[in-house]
Every structure is written in C-alpha cells, then in structure tokens.
Amino acid sequence: MAQSCKHIDEITELKTAEAYVCEECIKHGGHWVHLRTCQTCGVTLCCDSSPHTHMTKHFHETDHPVVISAEPGEKWLWCYKDEAFVGYE
C-alpha cells in the first residue's frame, strides 16, 4: 500500500544514478547488494541489505530524507524520516 509524506510530495524531478556503483564502497573496497539514489543531493550508495549500509548512514549524517531505488526495473521512493514508501510509473 502506498503511503506518501510531505518529503516525497515535494519531489518534482527524480535524480537518477550517474553510475551503477556505491561511491563509498568503491572508496573502501567494499561491495553492495542494492543501490539507492538520494533525492536531495543525487549521491548513489548501498542499501541496508549491504554490509556497510551507506545510504542509511548518509541519511543520518545529512538529514536528506528521500531516496529512490537505483535498481533496474524498480520504481519506488522511500522516506527515512516518515518511513513512507511510494511506487511510481
């Protein structure tokens, strides 16, 4: 079930991954499972299923609330602050 929030509702244009890599994992020789792209700054980092959970750490460090999946075929937004999930076409 879709549940939006003010942070997701404020998104007018989606930022997409420039490259299919976790920028922090590359720096430190790590690996990732899935990737997410921050809708505030556009950085692409690994998800919570990945060993280093870089996107969640990014949220805690920056307070950037909304990410999209950078995975091919996945079309959804997630808001860390409100724990809201919305699919899109």
C-alpha positions as semicolon CSV with decimal commas, in nm:
position;residue;x (nm);y (nm);z (nm)
1;M;0,000;0,000;0,000
2;A;0,141;0,339;-0,097
3;Q;0,190;0,589;0,182
4;S;0,319;0,931;0,083
5;C;0,452;1,209;0,303
6;K;0,543;1,576;0,266
7;H;0,907;1,492;0,180
8;I;0,805;1,261;-0,106
9;D;0,532;1,501;-0,220
10;E;0,795;1,777;-0,255
11;I;0,992;1,576;-0,515
12;T;0,922;1,723;-0,860
13;E;1,201;1,563;-1,062
14;L;1,381;1,237;-0,987
15;K;1,759;1,230;-0,958
16;T;1,895;0,907;-1,107
17;A;2,226;0,726;-1,061
18;E;2,509;0,851;-1,280
19;A;2,687;0,516;-1,243
20;Y;2,576;0,183;-1,101
21;V;2,819;0,181;-0,806
22;C;2,819;0,268;-0,436
23;E;3,059;0,560;-0,423
24;E;3,162;0,481;-0,062
25;C;3,210;0,106;-0,122
26;I;3,437;0,189;-0,417
27;K;3,650;0,417;-0,194
28;H;3,694;0,148;0,070
29;G;3,700;-0,170;-0,139
30;G;3,360;-0,287;-0,018
31;H;3,070;-0,447;-0,206
32;W;2,698;-0,381;-0,222
33;V;2,372;-0,570;-0,270
34;H;2,139;-0,296;-0,400
35;L;2,176;0,076;-0,465
36;R;1,971;0,382;-0,371
37;T;1,994;0,741;-0,501
38;C;1,944;1,036;-0,266
39;Q;1,682;1,278;-0,396
40;T;1,839;1,576;-0,222
41;C;2,198;1,557;-0,345
42;G;2,196;1,277;-0,606
43;V;2,459;1,053;-0,443
44;T;2,417;0,679;-0,507
45;L;2,501;0,448;-0,217
46;C;2,430;0,095;-0,095
47;C;2,113;-0,020;0,081
48;D;2,052;-0,172;0,424
49;S;2,096;-0,526;0,284
50;S;2,456;-0,432;0,200
51;P;2,732;-0,479;0,460
52;H;2,804;-0,109;0,512
53;T;2,453;0,044;0,478
54;H;2,600;0,362;0,332
55;M;2,267;0,522;0,230
56;T;2,123;0,498;0,581
57;K;2,446;0,643;0,718
58;H;2,415;0,922;0,461
59;F;2,065;1,000;0,586
60;H;2,182;1,015;0,949
61;E;2,477;1,239;0,857
62;T;2,292;1,477;0,622
63;D;1,921;1,451;0,710
64;H;1,840;1,401;0,339
65;P;1,510;1,213;0,375
66;V;1,411;1,063;0,037
67;V;1,579;0,801;-0,181
68;I;1,478;0,607;-0,489
69;S;1,588;0,261;-0,589
70;A;1,872;0,269;-0,839
71;E;1,797;-0,091;-0,935
72;P;1,684;-0,153;-1,295
73;G;1,308;-0,210;-1,307
74;E;1,243;-0,090;-0,950
75;K;1,039;0,230;-0,936
76;W;0,980;0,348;-0,583
77;L;1,065;0,622;-0,332
78;W;1,138;0,580;0,039
79;C;1,136;0,849;0,306
80;Y;1,360;0,771;0,603
81;K;1,202;1,038;0,826
82;D;0,843;0,925;0,781
83;E;0,907;0,562;0,683
84;A;0,687;0,623;0,379
85;F;0,705;0,414;0,061
86;V;0,556;0,509;-0,276
87;G;0,578;0,331;-0,610
88;Y;0,574;0,527;-0,935
89;E;0,543;0,462;-1,308
